[in-house]
C-alpha cells in the first residue's frame, strides 16, 4: 500500500499542494538517481516511465565511468526505462511541495535489468516465496555529521573537519537533546516520508549517530534504508552540515556499521520459522540451515557486503569492534552473525556490512545464501563463545583484492545470483581497485616524500 495514494496525489497536484515529483532509481552503490518532474507531467505521462542513461549502472560512487560490458560506447551509452513503482509513492517533507517515488529499472523491451539492485532483491524474495517463506529485515545505520559543507571539506582537503560533537556520546541522552534541533528533523521528516524509525542514538565516534530502521518486509526495508541515507545527506546539507556513510572515515575514529537483521516467516500461517523453543539454542531446523548457508558463503559474498577499498579499513582489525571471522554466536557481538531474540523477535544479525553497503545487495546476498543452506540442508557448526576475534578460526577477506579473487572462483554464487550479476559487480570492484592502485595517496606522501 502506497504511503501516498494515487488519487490523493492527483488532488494535491491539481490544488498546487504538490508541484513536483522525484522519480528515483537505485544504482549499484545504493544511491538514488533520477529526475524531478512537474507534478502534472508525472500524472499525465511520467508515471508510465522515464528514460535515464544506463551509465547510472556503469560508473563508480564518484561517477567515474568504467569499462562495463553492460554500458559502454559500443552499446551507444544507451538508455534504460526507469519505471515508477506506485506502491512506493510518498511525501518528501524536507523538500517543499514535493512527492517521491522509487522505480524499477527495465530495458526498452520491457524486461527487467538483471544487475539492478532492486531487481536482484525482488528475485531472491520471489525465490523465498516459492519455498513458502517471506523475509523480513531491519537495518542499523551509523554515520558521522560534521559542521562542514561540500565547499569547506574540499578547501580542507577532507582533513581537520569539525564534528557535530567532539567527544564520544554512545547512548548519551544529553547530546540527543542538545542536537535535537537537527536530529529531530531527521526523525520527524523520515517518518513523515513513510517509514518507521525504531530509535536514534549517539555512537562512539566524534559526531557519530546511529539510526535504527524498524523491521519490515525485506524490499520495503531496503527501500527505506536507501531513502533514509539520501534524506540524511540532503537534510544535513540544508542545515549547513555534512553527513558521511563511509565505513571508516578516519583512521583514529570508529567505523560506521550497516548491521542488517533478517528473519523468515511462514507465508501460510505468519509464524517466524527461525524460532523453535524445543530445539537447541531455540533455533529451528530451518533456521539452522539458513544460518549455515549465510555462514558458508560469507567469504564468497564479501564484494556485496564490503564493496569498496575503504570498507575493509573497518574490519581489518577486530580492535575496531567490527567482525572479520566466519563465525556465529548467541547474542555475541564479536561474531559476524549474531543470533538473538525469541518468538516473533527471533532473528539473525549480519554484523559484517558497513554503512557504505548497498542494502539491496546485502539482503540479496543474505537471502540467496540462506536459501542455499535450506535447499542443501547444510550443517551448522557450534556457536562461538567468548571473543571470536581472538580465536584461531577462518577469517573473512580483509581487503577488496582478496574478496574479488574469492568471488571470481565461486561457482555457487554465480548459480545463485546469475553469471551476468557476478560479472558486472566484479567489473565494479576491479574498477575500484584500478582507481585506487593508480592514485597517489596522503599516506604515501607522508611516508615517502621526505625520507626517500
Backbone torsions as a table, in degrees:
resi	resn	phi	psi	omega
1	UNK	NA	130.9	-177.1
2	UNK	-68.0	146.8	174.4
3	UNK	-74.6	-20.1	175.2
4	UNK	-132.2	108.9	-175.7
5	UNK	-66.9	147.4	-177.0
6	UNK	-55.7	-48.1	-178.0
7	UNK	-65.1	-34.9	177.1
8	UNK	-66.9	-40.3	177.8
9	UNK	-62.2	-42.2	178.2
10	UNK	-57.2	-45.1	-179.9
11	UNK	-64.8	-40.0	-179.4
12	UNK	-66.6	-36.6	176.8
13	UNK	-67.8	-43.3	-179.6
14	UNK	-63.3	-34.9	-177.9
15	UNK	-85.7	-9.5	-177.5
16	UNK	86.4	3.4	178.0
17	UNK	-67.6	-33.0	172.8
18	UNK	-120.1	124.5	-178.5
19	UNK	-112.1	-15.2	178.2
20	UNK	-147.7	155.0	179.2
21	UNK	-127.4	130.6	174.4
22	UNK	-89.4	120.8	175.8
23	UNK	-102.7	114.4	-171.6
24	UNK	-121.5	138.5	166.8
25	UNK	-106.9	175.5	179.7
26	UNK	-117.7	128.3	-178.2
27	UNK	-91.9	-174.3	-176.9
28	UNK	-61.3	-30.1	-177.3
29	UNK	-87.6	-1.4	-177.0
30	UNK	84.6	7.1	177.1
31	UNK	-83.9	156.8	178.9
32	UNK	-93.5	139.1	174.9
33	UNK	-137.3	163.8	177.6
34	UNK	153.0	-145.8	-176.4
35	UNK	-140.8	152.5	170.9
36	UNK	-103.0	121.6	-176.9
37	UNK	-119.8	152.8	175.2
38	UNK	-57.8	145.1	-177.6
39	UNK	-55.8	-42.1	-178.0
40	UNK	-67.4	-33.7	178.2
41	UNK	-68.8	-36.0	177.7
42	UNK	-63.7	-45.8	-178.8
43	UNK	-62.2	-41.6	-173.3
44	UNK	-81.2	-41.0	-170.8
45	UNK	-134.9	-49.4	-167.2
46	UNK	-67.3	-19.1	176.5
47	UNK	-60.4	-22.2	-179.2
48	UNK	-90.7	5.5	175.2
49	UNK	119.3	147.4	174.4
50	UNK	-127.3	161.5	176.3
51	UNK	-93.5	134.1	171.0
52	UNK	-130.5	154.4	-177.5
53	UNK	-70.7	138.6	178.8
54	UNK	-66.1	-9.7	173.5
55	UNK	-56.4	-24.6	179.6
56	UNK	-62.2	-14.8	173.2
57	UNK	-114.5	22.1	-176.2
58	UNK	-144.7	31.3	170.3
59	UNK	-145.3	166.2	-174.2
60	UNK	-86.8	-171.4	-172.3
61	UNK	-62.9	-25.8	178.7
62	UNK	-103.2	19.8	176.8
63	UNK	65.6	33.1	173.2
64	UNK	-83.3	114.2	-174.6
65	UNK	-73.0	122.2	-178.7
66	UNK	-106.4	177.1	-179.0
67	UNK	-89.1	77.8	180.0
68	UNK	-97.4	136.8	176.2
69	UNK	-63.5	-30.8	-176.7
70	UNK	-63.4	-39.5	-177.2
71	UNK	-149.1	121.9	178.6
72	UNK	-158.7	-175.5	-177.7
73	UNK	-67.5	-24.9	176.9
74	UNK	-71.2	-26.4	175.7
75	UNK	-87.0	-2.2	-178.2
76	UNK	85.3	10.8	-172.6
77	UNK	45.5	62.5	-166.2
78	UNK	-76.5	172.7	176.7
79	UNK	-91.7	162.5	167.6
80	UNK	-133.5	165.2	-179.4
81	UNK	-95.9	125.8	175.5
82	UNK	-101.7	103.3	-169.5
83	UNK	-102.9	111.8	-178.7
84	UNK	-56.5	134.1	171.2
85	UNK	-95.2	101.1	-171.2
86	UNK	-65.2	-14.5	175.7
87	UNK	-71.3	-12.7	-179.8
88	UNK	-101.5	5.5	176.7
89	UNK	-54.3	134.9	-179.9
90	UNK	-159.1	161.6	172.4
91	UNK	-67.5	163.3	177.0
92	UNK	-131.8	75.1	-162.4
93	UNK	-61.2	-28.3	-177.8
94	UNK	-82.6	1.6	174.2
95	UNK	-125.6	111.1	-172.9
96	UNK	-56.4	140.8	173.4
97	UNK	56.5	36.7	-175.0
98	UNK	-124.3	138.7	168.3
99	UNK	-113.6	167.1	-173.4
100	UNK	-140.6	143.7	175.1
101	UNK	-144.9	137.2	173.2
102	UNK	-86.5	158.3	-172.8
103	UNK	-134.8	157.3	170.1
104	UNK	-98.3	149.6	-176.5
105	UNK	-104.0	128.1	-176.6
106	UNK	-133.4	154.0	170.6
107	UNK	-72.9	166.7	-177.4
108	UNK	-66.7	-17.7	176.6
109	UNK	-84.8	2.7	176.0
110	UNK	93.5	-5.0	-179.7
111	UNK	-81.8	149.9	177.6
112	UNK	-64.5	142.4	172.8
113	UNK	-82.7	115.1	-168.7
114	UNK	-64.6	-30.8	-174.3
115	UNK	-85.6	-6.3	-179.1
116	UNK	-69.5	128.5	-173.4
117	UNK	-55.3	-41.8	-178.5
118	UNK	-66.4	-38.3	177.0
119	UNK	-66.4	-37.9	178.6
120	UNK	-60.2	-45.7	-179.3
121	UNK	-67.1	-39.4	179.2
122	UNK	-61.9	-35.2	178.1
123	UNK	-65.1	-41.0	-179.5
124	UNK	-70.8	-35.1	176.4
125	UNK	-64.8	-40.0	178.1
126	UNK	-65.1	-38.1	178.0
127	UNK	-64.2	-41.5	177.5
128	UNK	-62.0	-41.3	179.4
129	UNK	-61.3	-35.0	177.5
130	UNK	-63.6	-21.4	176.9
131	UNK	-98.8	8.3	179.6
132	UNK	79.8	22.3	-174.4
133	UNK	-122.9	149.6	174.7
134	UNK	-129.5	120.8	178.7
135	UNK	-84.1	136.5	170.6
136	UNK	-114.1	154.9	-175.1
137	UNK	-150.7	163.2	173.2
138	UNK	-148.8	152.3	-179.6
139	UNK	-125.1	151.2	170.5
140	UNK	-116.4	119.6	-175.1
141	UNK	-114.7	120.3	175.1
142	UNK	-103.8	145.2	-178.9
143	UNK	-156.6	160.3	178.2
144	UNK	-106.8	143.4	175.0
145	UNK	-119.0	131.8	-179.2
146	UNK	-120.9	148.8	173.7
147	UNK	-83.0	63.0	-176.1
148	UNK	-140.7	167.1	173.9
149	UNK	-124.5	173.2	177.7
150	UNK	-58.1	-33.4	-179.9
151	UNK	-74.0	-44.3	-174.8
152	UNK	-70.5	-34.5	180.0
153	UNK	-67.0	-33.2	176.6
154	UNK	-71.0	-40.1	177.6
155	UNK	-61.1	-34.4	-179.3
156	UNK	-90.2	2.8	-177.8
157	UNK	54.4	36.9	175.6
158	UNK	62.6	23.8	177.2
159	UNK	-125.5	157.1	177.8
160	UNK	62.9	34.9	-177.9
161	UNK	-79.9	149.3	-177.1
162	UNK	-96.7	114.0	-178.5
163	UNK	-75.9	165.3	178.7
164	UNK	-59.4	-35.9	172.0
165	UNK	-143.3	151.2	-166.5
166	UNK	-111.4	33.6	177.1
167	UNK	-159.1	160.2	179.6
168	UNK	-63.4	138.2	-178.5
169	UNK	-130.9	26.8	-175.8
170	UNK	-51.9	118.1	179.7
171	UNK	68.0	10.5	-179.2
172	UNK	-70.6	123.2	173.6
173	UNK	-74.9	-33.4	-178.2
174	UNK	-54.5	-51.0	-177.6
175	UNK	-69.5	-31.7	177.1
176	UNK	-63.3	-29.6	177.0
177	UNK	-80.1	-48.0	-178.5
178	UNK	-59.0	-39.0	-176.7
179	UNK	-99.3	16.7	-178.3
180	UNK	-64.7	-23.2	178.4
181	UNK	-54.9	-32.9	176.9
182	UNK	-103.5	-48.1	-177.0
183	UNK	-61.4	-32.1	176.0
184	UNK	-64.3	-36.2	175.8
185	UNK	-61.7	-41.5	-179.4
186	UNK	-59.2	-54.7	-175.6
187	UNK	-65.5	-44.0	-178.2
188	UNK	-64.4	-46.6	-176.5
189	UNK	-70.8	-40.3	-179.0
190	UNK	-67.2	-39.0	176.2
191	UNK	-67.0	-38.9	178.4
192	UNK	-66.2	-21.6	177.3
193	UNK	-80.9	3.7	169.5
194	UNK	99.9	39.1	175.7
195	UNK	-160.2	136.5	-174.0
196	UNK	-78.5	139.5	172.7
197	UNK	-105.8	133.8	-179.8
198	UNK	-82.9	-41.1	-178.2
199	UNK	-167.3	159.6	172.1
200	UNK	-130.0	134.3	-178.2
201	UNK	-145.4	157.7	171.0
202	UNK	-73.6	150.1	178.0
203	UNK	-115.9	-175.3	-172.2
204	UNK	-74.2	-32.8	-174.7
205	UNK	-74.7	160.7	177.8
206	UNK	-70.9	110.9	-177.4
207	UNK	85.5	16.0	-175.2
208	UNK	-99.5	136.3	-177.7
209	UNK	-128.3	149.8	173.4
210	UNK	-120.4	133.2	176.4
211	UNK	-114.4	124.7	176.4
212	UNK	-99.4	119.2	179.7
213	UNK	-90.1	126.4	-177.1
214	UNK	-63.1	144.4	-174.6
215	UNK	-62.6	150.3	-179.9
216	UNK	-159.4	176.1	172.1
217	UNK	-55.3	147.3	-167.7
218	UNK	-55.0	-44.8	-178.4
219	UNK	-65.7	-42.5	179.2
220	UNK	-62.4	-39.6	179.9
221	UNK	-65.7	-42.4	177.3
222	UNK	-63.6	-40.2	176.7
223	UNK	-59.5	-48.7	-179.7
224	UNK	-58.8	-44.1	-176.3
225	UNK	-63.4	-42.4	178.0
226	UNK	-63.2	-43.4	179.9
227	UNK	-66.5	-41.5	-179.0
228	UNK	-63.5	-45.2	-178.7
229	UNK	-63.0	-43.5	177.9
230	UNK	-63.5	-43.3	-178.7
231	UNK	-64.9	-40.4	179.3
232	UNK	-61.6	-43.6	179.3
233	UNK	-64.8	-41.2	-179.7
234	UNK	-67.6	-45.5	-179.2
235	UNK	-66.3	-35.3	175.2
236	UNK	-60.5	-48.3	-179.2
237	UNK	-61.8	-38.9	179.6
238	UNK	-66.5	-17.5	179.6
239	UNK	-109.5	18.3	178.1
240	UNK	71.4	25.2	179.5
241	UNK	-120.4	174.7	174.8
242	UNK	-139.0	134.3	177.1
243	UNK	-112.2	144.6	174.6
244	UNK	-132.1	142.0	177.6
245	UNK	-110.4	21.3	174.8
246	UNK	-55.8	143.6	178.9
247	UNK	-66.0	-34.6	179.2
248	UNK	-145.1	97.0	-173.0
249	UNK	-86.8	-13.2	179.0
250	UNK	-151.8	135.0	-178.9
251	UNK	-54.7	-37.1	-172.8
252	UNK	-98.8	13.0	179.1
253	UNK	-127.6	168.8	-174.4
254	UNK	-66.5	149.4	171.3
255	UNK	-75.6	166.1	178.3
256	UNK	-113.5	123.2	-175.4
257	UNK	-91.6	163.2	171.1
258	UNK	-131.5	48.0	-177.4
259	UNK	-50.0	137.5	-174.5
260	UNK	-128.9	121.0	-179.4
261	UNK	-97.7	144.2	178.9
262	UNK	-142.0	142.3	172.2
263	UNK	-136.6	159.8	-179.6
264	UNK	-119.7	134.6	-177.5
265	UNK	-123.2	145.6	178.5
266	UNK	-75.2	122.2	-178.9
267	UNK	-63.2	-28.6	-173.5
268	UNK	-79.7	-46.4	-175.6
269	UNK	-115.3	-1.6	175.1
270	UNK	73.7	21.9	178.8
271	UNK	-95.4	151.0	173.3
272	UNK	-74.8	114.3	-172.9
273	UNK	-84.8	-2.4	179.1
274	UNK	-78.4	-25.4	-170.8
275	UNK	-97.3	132.9	172.9
276	UNK	-148.3	103.6	-175.9
277	UNK	-63.6	-16.0	-179.0
278	UNK	-85.7	-13.1	-176.8
279	UNK	-99.2	161.0	179.1
280	UNK	-57.3	136.3	-179.1
281	UNK	68.3	0.7	-173.6
282	UNK	73.9	18.3	-175.2
283	UNK	-106.6	123.1	-177.5
284	UNK	-69.5	167.2	176.6
285	UNK	-60.7	-44.8	176.7
286	UNK	-59.0	-42.5	179.6
287	UNK	-63.2	-39.0	178.8
288	UNK	-63.0	-44.7	-179.9
289	UNK	-65.0	-43.4	-178.4
290	UNK	-61.8	-46.6	179.3
291	UNK	-64.8	-39.7	179.4
292	UNK	-61.2	-37.9	178.0
293	UNK	-66.3	-44.7	177.9
294	UNK	-61.7	-40.7	-177.6
295	UNK	-66.9	-46.9	-175.7
296	UNK	-64.8	-38.5	-174.2
297	UNK	-95.5	0.4	-178.1
298	UNK	-55.2	-44.7	179.7
299	UNK	-61.6	-35.2	-177.9
300	UNK	-76.9	-15.4	-176.7
301	UNK	-106.8	10.5	-175.1
302	UNK	-63.0	-28.5	177.3
303	UNK	-60.3	-28.2	178.9
304	UNK	-87.9	-26.7	177.6
305	UNK	-86.3	-30.7	-175.5
306	UNK	-141.2	84.1	-166.8
307	UNK	-86.2	-7.5	-172.2
308	UNK	-122.1	163.4	172.0
309	UNK	-51.8	-48.3	-175.1
310	UNK	-67.6	-26.0	-177.7
311	UNK	-54.2	-35.7	-173.0
312	UNK	-83.0	-14.0	175.1
313	UNK	-65.5	-27.1	179.1
314	UNK	-74.9	-33.0	-172.0
315	UNK	-110.0	1.8	-177.5
316	UNK	-63.7	-38.5	-176.4
317	UNK	-122.1	119.7	-177.6
318	UNK	-63.6	-14.3	176.1
319	UNK	-57.9	-20.1	178.2
320	UNK	-78.8	-9.2	180.0
321	UNK	91.8	-3.0	179.6
322	UNK	-98.3	131.7	-174.4
323	UNK	-76.4	149.7	176.1
324	UNK	-140.8	29.0	-179.9
325	UNK	-116.2	157.7	173.1
326	UNK	-85.6	89.5	-169.0
327	UNK	-152.5	156.5	170.3
328	UNK	-140.5	156.5	179.3
329	UNK	-154.9	167.6	-179.6
330	UNK	-95.3	112.7	-175.4
331	UNK	46.9	46.3	-178.0
332	UNK	-120.9	106.7	-175.7
333	UNK	-77.2	-2.3	176.3
334	UNK	-85.3	-11.5	-178.1
335	UNK	-93.3	161.8	-179.9
336	UNK	-74.2	-35.1	177.0
337	UNK	-121.6	122.4	-176.3
338	UNK	-110.2	128.3	177.7
339	UNK	-100.9	130.8	-176.4
340	UNK	-155.2	159.6	173.5
341	UNK	91.3	162.4	177.4
342	UNK	-131.6	153.9	176.9
343	UNK	58.4	-127.7	-177.6
344	UNK	-62.5	-29.8	-175.3
345	UNK	-89.0	2.5	-178.6
346	UNK	-64.7	129.4	-172.7
347	UNK	-160.9	164.7	170.0
348	UNK	-109.2	139.5	175.8
349	UNK	-113.1	120.1	173.7
350	UNK	-87.9	110.4	-174.4
351	UNK	-96.7	6.7	-176.8
352	UNK	-78.5	-46.4	-174.0
353	UNK	-63.3	147.9	171.9
354	UNK	-94.4	177.3	178.8
355	UNK	-64.7	-16.8	-179.1
356	UNK	-80.3	-10.0	-174.5
357	UNK	-71.7	154.2	174.2
358	UNK	-90.3	112.5	-171.6
359	UNK	-71.0	-18.8	170.8
360	UNK	-64.1	-42.3	180.0
361	UNK	-73.0	-39.9	178.4
362	UNK	-58.5	-49.2	-178.8
363	UNK	-69.0	-36.1	175.7
364	UNK	-58.7	-45.0	-178.9
365	UNK	-67.4	-42.2	-179.4
366	UNK	-64.1	-45.6	-178.4
367	UNK	-67.9	-44.8	-178.7
368	UNK	-60.2	-45.9	-178.2
369	UNK	-71.4	-36.6	178.3
370	UNK	-65.9	-42.9	177.5
371	UNK	-65.7	-34.7	174.6
372	UNK	-58.7	-41.6	177.8
373	UNK	-63.7	-39.6	178.3
374	UNK	-65.6	-47.4	-175.7
375	UNK	-65.8	-29.3	-177.9
376	UNK	-105.7	5.5	176.4
377	UNK	47.8	54.0	-176.3
378	UNK	-69.2	145.0	179.7
379	UNK	-79.0	132.0	179.5
380	UNK	-94.8	125.7	176.6
381	UNK	-69.1	169.0	179.0
382	UNK	-65.9	149.6	178.8
383	UNK	-68.9	154.0	177.0
384	UNK	-82.0	135.4	169.7
385	UNK	-114.2	146.5	-176.1
386	UNK	83.8	-163.7	-174.3
387	UNK	-84.8	106.0	-178.5
388	UNK	-60.5	-30.4	-177.6
389	UNK	-66.1	-18.3	-178.3
390	UNK	-101.5	0.7	-176.4
391	UNK	-94.6	154.2	177.0
392	UNK	-85.7	78.1	179.4
393	UNK	-129.8	162.2	-177.7
394	UNK	-55.3	143.5	-179.9
395	UNK	-103.9	150.7	167.4
396	UNK	-75.3	156.8	174.2
397	UNK	-59.4	138.5	-177.5
398	UNK	-112.0	19.6	169.7
399	UNK	-154.5	158.1	-173.9
400	UNK	-67.1	-33.9	-179.9
401	UNK	-59.2	-47.4	-179.9
402	UNK	-65.9	-38.7	179.4
403	UNK	-62.2	-40.1	177.8
404	UNK	-62.6	-45.5	-178.7
405	UNK	-61.3	-40.1	-179.9
406	UNK	-67.0	-43.5	179.4
407	UNK	-65.7	-39.1	179.2
408	UNK	-55.5	-34.0	-175.5
409	UNK	-95.8	7.6	-175.4
410	UNK	-92.8	104.1	173.7
411	UNK	-70.2	-34.0	-177.0
412	UNK	-63.7	-48.3	-178.6
413	UNK	-65.1	-35.6	176.8
414	UNK	-62.4	-37.8	178.4
415	UNK	-70.6	-37.6	-175.4
416	UNK	-76.8	-42.9	-175.8
417	UNK	-100.8	-19.6	-179.5
418	UNK	105.9	140.9	-179.4
419	UNK	-59.2	-42.5	-177.6
420	UNK	-63.0	-41.5	179.3
421	UNK	-63.5	-51.3	-178.0
422	UNK	-61.2	-43.5	179.7
423	UNK	-59.9	-44.4	-176.7
424	UNK	-66.0	-45.3	-177.0
425	UNK	-76.1	-23.5	169.1
426	UNK	-67.5	-39.7	177.1
427	UNK	-62.1	-38.1	177.8
428	UNK	-63.7	-44.5	-179.7
429	UNK	-66.9	-37.7	179.1
430	UNK	-67.5	-35.4	174.3
431	UNK	-63.2	-42.5	177.2
432	UNK	-59.4	-45.2	-179.9
433	UNK	-64.6	-44.8	179.9
434	UNK	-61.4	-41.6	-178.7
435	UNK	-63.9	-42.0	-179.0
436	UNK	-69.2	-48.2	-174.7
437	UNK	-69.6	-17.1	178.1
438	UNK	-95.4	-1.6	-177.5
439	UNK	-102.4	139.9	173.5
440	UNK	-85.9	125.9	-173.5
441	UNK	-102.6	166.5	174.9
442	UNK	-60.8	-37.8	179.4
443	UNK	-57.8	-43.4	-179.5
444	UNK	-65.8	-42.0	-179.9
445	UNK	-63.9	-43.0	-179.7
446	UNK	-66.1	-36.0	-175.7
447	UNK	-80.6	-37.3	-168.4
448	UNK	-111.4	-29.8	-166.7
449	UNK	-53.1	-50.4	-174.0
450	UNK	-84.9	-25.4	-166.0
451	UNK	-105.8	-2.6	178.9
452	UNK	-108.9	NA	NA
